[in-house]
Amino acid sequence: MGRMIISIFVVLLLTSTCLASSLSVCGPSAEVKRRYVVIADTWNDTLVVETTNEIVWSDLTQMYLTKKERFVCGTVDRYNNRWGFRLRPSTIIVADVTAEALQTYLRYVRSHLSYWLNNTACFSSRVVKIQC
């Protein structure tokens, strides 16, 4: 019984921490219709990244608030923007460490788009803008 109470407390604490970080940037989640971040890679090239995952959104907002650089990864989809691609929103993850073969930068993916389409790419990035 004691372990269950502690587990519930930990879940509530983590949930409130994640929610608080998201609220401090964007307001209540119920008000959010379309939200995205702009990431900058190591060349300072930028890409809009959307996510459908609340945990990933919390990680991205924390990156913005702390100015921390991490890997932002996702499956590459063809898209009508200046790069010709985007990261599929349902596949976005944020990581401190990734497989080296997945690490790249925006210019390289654009130059080799046929190789990267439907494959996972990871960009060493920082979040430079949040749009809610």
Secondary structure as UniProt FT lines:
FT   HELIX           2..26
FT   HELIX           29..31
FT   STRAND          36..40
FT   TURN            42..43
FT   STRAND          46..50
FT   HELIX           54..66
FT   STRAND          70..78
FT   STRAND          85..87
FT   HELIX           89..91
FT   STRAND          93..95
FT   HELIX           100..102
FT   STRAND          103..104
FT   HELIX           106..111
FT   HELIX           113..116
FT   STRAND          120..131
//
